[in-house]
Amino acid sequence: MERESLFEPFSIVVKTLDECPKDEHEHTFFEFVYILSGTGSHSINKNTFNYSQGDLFLISPASCHSFNIYTTTQFFFLRFNNIYIESKPIGVSNIQRLEQILFNANHLSGCILKYQEDKSLVKSIIDAIVGEFVNNDLYARELIEQLVNTLIIIVARNIAQNLPEILTDSTDEKIIGIIQYIHKNIFYPENISSEKIGNHFNISINYLGRYFKKHTSETLQHYTANYKIKLIESRLKYSQMRLSEISSEFRFNDDSHFNKFFKTQKGISPSEFRKAHKAVL
């Protein structure tokens, strides 16, 4: 699979395409993709969503994605990396918090904008960025950077609405690290045992459970299972993956184990859940 890299803090590309020039690929950077016009579908991490004018997607590092263009589409691509985030251009004091928000968009569904009011605001900002980018007048780069900073903040606010309620501005940094570690390793159950997490964060296994519950008000096992279920639900709702493929992706021992886990959490089988949801889409 092709893997793209970015060798500057941020870059902007505007393209009008009739077909996607690339197959499924990964990045080493963050990318905002805004649909200026046109229709099609966007696949990210094996979930597929239709897109239309005004939709905004965030592709995080190591996410797999591709586009299928139905009608001629004008794309706006904003690419930025950790160097840009860590340079503190947006004036936030907690860079780890911002990175946590952006990285946790990996498995969110569809258009990233959840606030209706922000859709008009984002359109105005991106129109302004495109105008400065095309005209390249005096101080265009400086103006674009300020607009980019504002856009990142708006996107972060929308993503934050879908983050676990246990995360707040005052959340202990080590807890944020543990949660990020769980999200990163959710497909590798051998890495998210209490022993592995305790060793990774230098916390006694006997104390880890109490420590996590103290700061989040829920057990480590419950949080991990709940996060995994949300990802599986997304696969069942939006992807064409077979149940056996989903089971394999999450490293269940077999399909029976997968079905038992899902039914314990949701009260119905994965196939029943998919059938019920597809009926209302």
N, C-alpha and C positions, 0 to 999 in steps of 0.2 A: 504494500500500500504506500502511495506517495505521502511524504511528510514534508510540509513547507516550514521554512524558517523566516524570521524577520530580523534584519540587521540594522535597524534604526528604531528609535523609541516608538514612533507611530508613523503610519502611512495612510493615505487616502487614495482610493481608486473608484472611478465611476465608469461603468460599462453597460452597454446595451447589447443584449444577446438574444439569439433565437434558439440556441441550444447550449446546454452546459458543456464547457470545454474540458471539464475534468470529471473523472470517475470519483467514487468515494475516496476521501483523503483526510489526513490529519494535519494539525498545526502545532507549532511550538509556542504560539502566541494567542492572545485573545482577538476575536474578530466580531465586530458588529456588522450585520448585513441588513440593510434597509431597502425595502421595495419601493422605488420611486414610481414605477408603473409596471403593469403586466400581471400575469397569473401563472401559477405552476404549483409544484409541490416541493417541500424541503424535507429531506431525511436526515435525522441526527440521532446517532446512537441507536439505529435500527427502528426508530419511530418516525412515521411519515405524516406531515401536515400540509394541507393546501395553503398557499400564500396568495396575497393580493396586495394592492397598493396600500401603503401605510403600515405594513407589518415590519416588525423589527426582531431579528434573531441574534442571540449571543452564542458564539461557538467558543468554548473554552479549550485550553491546551489539551491535546490527546483525544478530543472528541472526534468521532468519524462523521462526516457529513457530505451531502451532495444535493444538487438541485435537478429537478425535472421541469423544463420550461414548456408551458402550454401555449402561451401567447408571448410575443416579443416583450422582454422584460428589461427594464433599466434598473440596475443594481447600484447601491452605494455601499462600498466596503470601507470600514475603518478598522485598521489593524494596529494593536498596541501590545507591548510586552511588559514583563515585570520591571524592567528598567524604568519604564515610564511611570508605573504605579509607585515604585519605591523612591522616585525623585520628588514625591509629595507635591505634584503640581496642582492638586485640587484642594490643598490646605487641610487635609484630614490628619489628625494626630495618631490615629490607630490604623496603620497601614495593613497590619495583619487582619483587622476586621474587614477592610475593603476587599482584600484578597479572598477572605473566607466567603464573602457574599458573592463575588464573581465566580469563584470556583464551584460554588454550590448551584450554579445555574446549569451545570453539566446535564442534569437529568430532568430539567423543567420542560414543560410541554408547550410547543407552539410559540406564538408571538410572545415576546418577553414583556410587553407593555400590559400591565394589569389595571392601571389607573386610566380611565377614559380621558380625563382632562390632560394627561401627559401626552396622548397621541397627537393632539394639535400642537402642543409645545415642542415635541420632538420633530414634527414636520417642519416647523419654523426654524429650528436650530439647524437641521440637516440642510434645508434649502439655503440657509446663510453660509454654511460650510462649503457647499457646492459652489455657490456664487463667488466666495473668496478664492476657492481653489481654482476655478476656471479663469477668473479675471486676473488673479495674482498681482493685485495692486500693492502699494506701499503698506507695510506692516501686515500683509495678508497672513503670513505664518504665525505671527503673534496672536492675531484675532482668531485664527483657526484653533490654536492651542487652547485659548480660553473657552471657545465653544465646545471643543472636545471634552474639556474638564466638566463643563455643565452637563453634557450628554451622559458622561459616565456616572455622575451623581444621580441623575434621573433614572437611569437604568438600575443602579444599585438600589434605589428606593423601591422600585417595582419588584426586583428580585427578593428583597428583604421581606416582602409580604408573604412569600412562600417558604421562608426559612422556618426552622423549628421555633416555636414560641419560647423555648428555653434560652435562646440566644438574645441577649440584650447588650446595650452599650457597656454595661458593667460586668458582663460575664467574664469569669476568670480566664486568662489567656491559655492556661494549660487545658481547660475544658474545651475551649475552641479548637485547640490543637488535636485533642482526642476525637472530637466530632469530625473534624476534617480528615483525620486518619481513618476513621470508620467509613466515611464516604468514599475515600480513595481506594479502600481495600474491600469494599462490600462484595465484590465478585470473587474474593479470595478468603473464604471462611477460616482457613488455617492461619491467616494473619490477624484476625480480629478476636481471637480467644483472649480471655482475661490475662492469661500468662504473657502472650505476645504484647498486648497493649501495655501491661504493667512494666514489662522489660523495656519497651520502647520509650516510655515516659518516666522511667525510673520511679515507679510507684509500687509499693508492696501489693501483691495480689490480694492479700487479706484486707487491705485498706481501699483498694481501687473501687470496689462496689459502693462502699459508704461515701467515698469522695465524690463519685459521679452523681449519686442520688442527692447528696447534700447540695450540689450546685445546680442540678437540673430538675429535681423533684421526681425523677423516674429512674428505674434501674437501667443499667447498661444493657442488659439482655433485651429489655422491652424496647429501648430506643433503637437498637440494632435491628430487631425483628420488624419494628414499625417502619423504619426507613426502607428495609428490603421489600416489604409489602407494597409500599408506595411505588417503587420502581417496577415491581412485577405488574401492578395494576396498570401502569403506563404502557408496558409492553402489550398487555392484553387488550387495552382500549385502542391503541393507536398503531401497533405494528402488525405485520402479517406473519410474525414468527410462529412456528408451531410450538405447542406446549412442551414438546421434548427439547426444542432448541432453547426455550426460556429456562427449563430445568437445568440444562447443561451449562448455560451462561452463568447461572448463579451457583454452580458446582454442587447441586444436590446429588446425593448418592444414586438415586434413580427417580423415575417419574412418580412412583408411589410415594416416596418421601416428599417430593415437591407438592403433590396433591394434598397430602396430610398436613403439611405446614400451612398451605394456603387456606385450607378449610378450617383449621384451628383458629387462624387469625380473622377470617372473614365470614365463616359460617356457611359458605358455599364452595363448590369446587371451582378451579380456574376456568373450566369449560363453561360452567353455568354463569360465572361472572362475565366472561367474554360475550356470551350469547345475550345476556340481559343488557349489557352496555351497548353492543352493536345495534340492538333493536331501537335504541333511543337516539342514536347519532343522526 
